[in-house]
């Protein structure tokens, strides 16, 4: 069990898995040509084939809808059909061709606007090993500041590189993570955030060539990086007088947008969170400085793109206005130099893509052709010759479920693997089946496999932005899970593959969940009050009852019904610690420190340990045995851990999700139109 923290996925939700061809072989078969023919078309005639760089290797894919347009415009040929014969029927074929073009245009309009009149062409700007994020183009569009965890992939620092190429210049060398660089309007300085503790960050300014750092302020902010909270988290006003950061200064410590003076470091809230929202992020000033674009997180996997009008003194000049994008996920907006349009990351948190939208809201958002899938955190600026340069992150990741024997009888093995994301595993009570989440069909759905990982079968077909927390009932007859909705996530129950899930009335605004030992009650975390607490509700629905009163998330009930375990974030360090509460009365007590995720068994607790600070420790997996009361580090592969760990019912095996492959490169469009 774990709280969601990082947000990449593999399969695009829009335009859809059914629209995508993932190899030269598939592209050639769709077009009815040989592979060498379509490769020649791509090389010489602009056939729209997208490329993903993975270090020195790479892969290709194409969208059927884009191929249809290209083929129709090329010569009147139809995909998958022989060339049109020029006979007396030519007029008929031209009529059919016109219908194809109109139909394709209609499809694009339904998917979010008309296609671009001229597709952009993006190429890798930096493909270093490790993770590269939050690229920011300098005001003159000659340099890029970005975040990179280095060749050793140890900690994140700020780097600057010329757009014309060359070696990157390392600006920061601190052992703590540095992120979210923001250029000063004159291009002479860079502001950034540095993680100084589990819950605190320092706002620092340094010369663009490096040198002495100046600390402006210190605020509280959510952990970084988190893919459900993509950056940037810092923006510099065009007049140079203000910085806007995503963070907080007072309880309940939800991230809002803070206005910070570059002269004094004084910070004041610029936005206020409405009820049933989770935070404001990704601030971006319009070129004139009169409007601030940002993203407001509604729930896991759901966010909206917002605009806030400002006065010259950076005071709100009106109400926040939501832009209708047609998507449930919207983040990381960047203004075009004309101040009338924005480029942003949208679609779904599982597989975002870049789109453009009119700030006035009069024109619906449309996808940027040529930038591919998995587009994050765009940045734009005008060069001296008038060309607009676009830089963004392309993040691609494969997450799989591994099994470790706790008796040391063998090495960890990959149990449930694919080219996509498989995560949040849960054993059935008899240990014969494993429920998990996977986006292998284009959306994160619930799947069930045998205990050996074979015969995986899809159970849900909801095509929602985010399902979560699958948990078997104690008798193994049902799976409870969370589904998104207008009032936040709620609990649903399903008892067979393809069956209609039954919602649990009264469970709105639900986070992670777990069944009570009797199978009649479900515990869940919820922020329906001032703070996130543990609540309980009957599996058949009804009124929810609050259980904890000092904070609590990620519940788990002991099999004997004596204790309720849960995570609580400490105000001092901003990290999760594991607590338990006697259900028959008594005082709660702390069990383990620095627990990011855990799984409760009869013999012990498996957990992900992470201790933050200037020199963080972890994350890695440990097992706390009740007999010895000592944690043991587990021999899992040294790969990044992802959502979900699960102890088997007999306590012999542990499942965990890990990132087995990822690439995070910076891409550039030299002449964005």
N, C-alpha and C positions, 0 to 999 in steps of 0.2 A: 504494500500500500504506500502511495506517495502522493504528494501534492504535485501538480503539473508545474514544470519549470522551464522547459525548453520547447521551442516550437517549430521545428521543421517536419515535413512529411514528404512522401514520395510521389503519390499519384495525384494528378491535377483533377480537381473537382469540376473545373470549367476550363475548356469546353466539354470535358468528360472523357473518361477512359475509352469509351466507344469511338471517339473521334481521333484517337491517337494511334499512330503506327510507329513501332519502336525499333525498327531495323531497316537496312537497305532492302532486305528480302521482302519485308512486308510492304514497303513503299512501292517496290517494283510490281509486286503482285496486285496491289490496288490499282495501279495505273495500267496494268496489262502490258508491261514492257520488261526487258531484261535489266538486270542491275546496272550493267555498264552504261546502258542508255540513260537511265534516270540519274546516274552519277555524272554523266556528261551534261545533262540538262542542268543539274545543280551547279556545276562548275562554270558552264558557259552561258546559260540562259536564265539563271536566277530562280530555278525551282526552289520553292520555300522549304528547305530542309534545315532543321535546327541542330546545333551541335552543343554537346555538353563536354567540357574539358575535365578530366580526372587526372591531374598531374600531367604525365606525358601521354597518357592514353585518352580515349574519348569515346563518345557514343553519339548516335544521331537519332532523331525522331522527326516526324512530320504530322501535321494535323490534316485530316481529310478535307475539312472545310476550306483550308488554305490551298490545298492541291486542286480542289474543284475550281476555285477562282482562277488560279494560274493556268490550268489547262483550258478553261473556257476562253481566257483572254489570249492564249497563245495562238491557237489555230482552229478553234471550233471543235477540237477533239473532246470526247467525253471520257472521264476516268473509267478504266476497265473495259473500254470498247475499242475496236479497230479504228484507224483514221477515217474521217468522213470522206467518202468518194464524191468528187466533183462531177455531179450529173445534173440532170434536170431537176432532181430532188433537192438541189442545193438550197433553194429558197425555203423548203420545208425544214431542212436541217438548221438554217439560220434562225428560223422561228423557234425551234427547240433550244438552240443555243441561247437566244434571248431569254427564254423561260428559265434556263439553268442559272444564268446570271442573276435574274430577278429573285429566283428562289434562294440562291446563296446569299444575296443581300438581305433577304428577309430573315434568314437564319441568323446572320450577324446582328441584325437589329434586335432580334429577340434575345440574343446573348449579351446585349449590353452596348448597342450602338453600331454604327457602320464601320467597316474596316478602314484602316488608315489609307489615305490616298497614295502614300508612298511608305512602304514598310521600312522600319529601321533595321540597321544591320549592326549587331553587337559583336564584339570580339573580346577575348580575354585581355585584361589590363595587367592583372597580377595573378599568378597561379602557384604561389608559394605553398610549401607543405604547411599543414596546420589550418587554422581558421582565420579568415580575414573578414572583417565586418565594418559597418558604419563608415563607409567611404564618404568624404565630404570634399567637393570640388572647391578650390580656392576662388575668390571673387573674380580673378582674371582668367579663370579656366585654364591655368597652366600647371597647377599642382593638385595633388590629392592627399589629404590627411586621412588616415584610416587606422583601424585597430587590428593588431596581429599578435598571436601568441607565440610567434617566433619559430625557428626551425626545431628547437627543442620542445615546442608545444607546452611550455611550462606556465608562463603567465602573460597576460595581455599588456601591451604597451602601445604608445602612439607612434606612428611612422608617417613620414612625408615622402612622396615620390613625384617626380616630374611626369606629366602626362606623355611626354615624348619618350619616356623610358629611362633606363639607368637604374642604379642601385638605390634601394630605399634608404632614407636617413632616419635613424632611430632618435626620436625626440625625448622619450622618457625611459628610465632604467629602474624605477622603483620596483621592489618585490611584490607590491600590491597590484591588483588589476586596475589599469587605466582604460577608460572608454569614453565614447561620445565626444569626439573632437568637434569644435565649432570655430570657424575662422572669424577673426575680427573683420569689420567692413573694409579696412585698408589692407588686409592680407598680411599684416606684420606680426600678428599674435594668434595663438590657438588656445582656447579654453577647453578644459576637459574635466571629467569626473574621475576620482580615485576612490576605490573601495577601502575605507579605513577601518571597518569593522563589519560585523554581520548585518547591521542595520544602518550604518552611517557612511556617507560619502563626503569627500572634500571637493570643492569647486576650485580649480587651479588654473592659472593663466601662465603661459610660457611663450617666449619668442618663437616664431615659426621655424627658426633654425636651431632651436634648443637653447639651453642655458639655464639661468636662475629662475626658479619657479616662484610664483606668488600665489599664496592661498587666499582666496576671496571669502569663502564661507564654508560652513559644514552643515549638512542637512541629513535627514533620514530618507532612505529610498529603498525600494524593493530590490532583492538580490538580482544580480546580472551575471551572465546573460540568461534571459528567459524568452523563448520564442513566442509565447503568448503576449509578451510585452516587448515588441521589437523597438529598437532605437530609431532615431537618435533621442536622447533624453535631455539635450541641451541645444539652445539656439541663441545666436547673438543678434541683437536688434540692428537694423540698418544704420541708425545714428550712433551706434557704438556705446550708448549709455547704459544698456540693460542686457542682462542674460536671463533667459527663461529656462528653468530646469524642472524636471518631473521629480517631485519629492514631497516631503511633509515636514512640519515643525511641531505638531501637537497631536495628541490622540484624536481619533482612532488610528492615526498613522497611515491613512490611505493616501496614495500619491495623487497630488493635484499639481497644477502648474504654478510655480513660484516665480515672482518677479524679483530679480537680484540686481542691485546697483553695482556697476563695474567700478565705481569710485569708492563706495563705503562697504560693500558686501552685505548691506541690509537686505533681508529677504521678506517678502510679503506674499500672501496667496493672491493669485490672479484668477483662479477658477474655484468653484465650489461643487462638490460632487452631488448630483441629485440622488434620491433614494434608488436602491437597486442597481447601482453602478459600482465598479471596482477600481477605477483609477483613470487618470488622464496621462497621456504620454505623447511622444513624437511631436514636439512643438516645431513650428516652421513659420517664420515671418514672411509676409508678402514683401516684394521689393520696395514698396513705399512705406512699409512698417505700420500700415493702418489696419491690418488684419492678421490674426494668428490662426493658422490651421493646426489641428491636433487630432489625436485619436482618443476616443473614450471607450474603455473596456467595460462591456455590459456583463459578460460572464465568460467562462472559459470557451474560447472559440468564437465569440461574438463581440464585435466592436464596430463603432460608427465613426465616420469622418465628419469633423465639426469645424466651424469657423467662428471666431470671436472678434468683433470689431473693437478697435483700440483708439484711444486719444493719443495725442502727441506725447503725453506724460506716461504712457503705457498704463492707462486705466480703462477698464471695459467701457465701451461706448454704446453698448446694446446687449441683447441676449445672445446666447450661443445658438447658432443655426446649424442644423444637421443637413448634410448633403445626401441626397438619395442616390446611391450608387448601384443598387440592384444586387448587392452581395451582402452576406452576413459578416464578412471579415474585411476590415479596412484599416490600414495603418501606414505610417511613415510617409506622409505627404511631403512633396517638394514643389515649390512654385516655379513655373516657367518665368523667364525674364519679363514677359509682357504683363505679369501680374494678374492675368485673367484666367489662367488655367493651372491645373496641378497634375502632377504625376504621382501615383501612390501605389502601394501594394494591396492587392484585393483578391477576391475569389473565396478562398478558405485558408484557415491557418495551416491545414495539412499541406496544401500545395498552392501557394499564392502566385500571382502573376502581376505584371505591371499594367496599369491602365491610366488613361487620361480623362479628366473631367473638367467641365467649365465651372469656375467658382461661383458664377451667378446661378447655377443650378438649372439653366434653361436647356442644356444639352446633356443627355444621359452619358454616363461613363462608357468608354469603349477600350478594348484591350489593345495594347501596343504589339503589333505584329513584329516578329523578328527578335524579340527579347526572350522568348522561351518561357519555360515554367520555372518555378521556385525563385521568383524575383523579389528581393527584399531591399528596403532602405535606399531608394533612389536619391540622387543629388544632381542638380543642374546649375550651370553658369554659362555666361556668354563670353566668348573669346574676343580678342581685338578685331578679328576679321568678321565678326558678326555671327559666327557659327555657335550653336548651342551644343555643349557637351553634356552627356548624361553618363553617370557612373552609378552602378548598383552592385549588390551582392547576389550571387547565384549559389544557393546552398542546397546540397543534395545529400541525402542520408539514408542508410539502410539499418533498421533496428530489428534484432532478432531475440528470441527467448532461449536462454541457456539453462542447463540443469547441472547442479553440483551435488555430489554425494557427500553428506556431512560426516560419514565415517572414513573418508579418505580412500575409498576403495578404487577410485579411478579419477582421471582428470575431468574437468568440466567439458561438456559436450553441447554443441548447438542442437537444440531440440526442435524448435519451430522457426524455420528460416524462409526468407523470400527476398526479393529485391525491394520490398516495401517495408512498412512498419508493422511489427507484431509486438505487443506490449500489454501491460497490466494483466499478467496471468493469474488464474485462480483455480486451485484444485477442487474437484468435486469431493464430497465427504467420503466416498468410498475409494478415492485415489485413482479411479479408472479413467477420468476425463479431465481435460484442462479447458477452461473458458479463457478467452483472451480477446483483445481488440486488434483489428487489422484493417488497413486501408487498401488492401490489395485489389479491391473492386472499385476504387475511386473515392470511397467514403469510409470513415472509421466505423466499422460494424462489429458486432459480436460474433465470434466464431467459437466452435468447440472441436477439439481434437482428442484422439486417444492419448493415454498417458505416455506413449512413446513418441508423440508428436505427429503421428500419421493420421490419415483420414480426416483432415480438417474440413469442417462443414459450416457454412454460413447460417447463422440463426436469425439475424435481423436484416431487414432490407429497408431501413428507414431513410437513408440518404440525408442524414442530418449533419450539421456542421460538427457536432461533437457528442459522441456517447462516452460514458465513463463508468469506472468502478464496477465491473461485473462481479457479482458475488453469488455463490450457490446457497440456496436454502439448506438448513441442516439435514433435511431428508433427501436432498439432491433432486427434488422434483421441479424446482424453479430457479431462475436466475434473476436477481434484482440488478438494475443498472440505472444510470442517470441519463436523461434525455433533455436537450435544450428546449427552451420555450420563451414566450414573451415575458413571463414572470421569473426568469432564471430557470436553471435546471430543476427537474423533478424526478421522482422515482417511478420506474416502470418494472413490470414483471413479465417474464416470458417462460413458457414451459415446454416448447418444442421448436424445431427449426421451421422458420417461416410462419409461425403462429403470430396472431395479432397481439402485440404487447398490451398489457392492461395497466393504465396509469394508477398510481396510488394517490388518491385525493388528499390534499392537505400537505403534500411534501414539497411544495414549491420552494425555490431558493435553496436547493439541496446541493451539498458538496459530496465528499466521499462518504460511503455508507458501509454498513456491515449488519448482518443478521444477529439478533439475540439468540442465545443458546436454545430457547424453546421453539424457534421458528415462527412465532406469532408476532414478533415485534422487530422493527428495523431501526437501528441507530443511524443518524446521519449528522454531518456538520452543516451549519447554516449561518449566514450573516443576516438573518432576518431581524436581529436586534442590533444594538450598538456595536457589539463585537461578535466574532465568529465563535459559536458554542456548539456543543453536542446536544441534539434533540432526539426524541424517539417517537415513533408513530406505529400504529397497528398496520400490519401488512395489508389489511383490507381497506385501509384509509381511515381518516378521521382527524381529530384534533391532535396536533403535535405537542409534546410536553418537553420543556427544557430540562436537561439533565445536569450539565455543568454551568457554572456561573462565574468562572474566572478565566474563561477562554478554553477552546478545545477544537481540534480538527482530527480527521482520520481516525474514527473509532474502531475498536475491536473488543469483543466480549469474550471472556474466558469460557471454556467449554463447560465448566461447572457452575457458571452463572454468578460467581462471586465478585468478579471485578470487571470494570469497564476501563480499557486502556485508550489513550488518546495522545495526540501531540499538542503541545502548547508553545507558542512563540514567546520567548522571554524578552521583556522590554529592554533589558540591559545589553544583550548582544544581538537581538533580532533573529535568533536561530531557534529551531524546534528542539524541544526536549520531550522525552516520553514520560507520561504520568499515568497513574491508575487511581480509580475511585472505587471504594467498596460499595457495591450496589445495595447492601442491606444496612447501610449507615456507617459513618466513620469519616475520617479525614483523608483527603487525597494525598498521595505521596509521589515524589519524583523517582523514576525507575532508572532511566538512562539519560545521558547528556548528548547533545549534538546528534540528534537522530533526524535524518531527512526522510526516511521511509522505513517501514518495518512490517514484519509478519509474525503474528502470535501463534505459538503452538503449545502443546501440553508440556513439552520438555524444555522449552526455551523461546527466545525471541531472536529472529534474524533481522538485521537492520543495516541500513546504509549510514555510515558514520561520516560526518563532515564537520570539522572545527574551523571556523573562519578566523580571519585576522590578517595581520601584515604578512604572516607566513602560514597560510592555511594548511590543514592536515586532512587528507582524503580528497575526494570521497572513495571509500572502499567498503566492502561487505564484512560484517562480523556476525558471530552467533553467540548469544548470551545464554549460557546453560543455567537453569534454575538450581541444579545440584551444586555447582561450584560457585555460582554467582560471579563468574568471570567471563569477559568477552574473548572470543577467539577469532582471529582474522582468517577469512576464508580464501582459498587459492583460486580466485576467478581470474579470467584473462584481463590484462591491463587495458581495458577499453572503457570509454565513457559510459557510465551507467545511465539508464533511462527509466521510464515510469514503471514501477511495479516489481515487487518481490513476493514470493509465495512459498511457505513451508508446506510440504506434503503432510497429509493427515497422520502418517506414521512417524513423522519427524526425521525421516532418513534423507530426504532430498530437498533441495532449494531451487526454485526457479527465479531467474532474474532477467530483465531486459537490458540489452547493451547495444551500443552503436558499433557495428562491425565495419562499416564503411561510411565515410563522409568526405565531401569536398566542398569547400567554401571559397569561391574565387571572386575576384572583382572583375566586372565587365564594363566596357566603355562603348558608347555610341558617339562617334566623332562629330557627326553632323545631324543632330536630332531635329526633326521637323514636326 
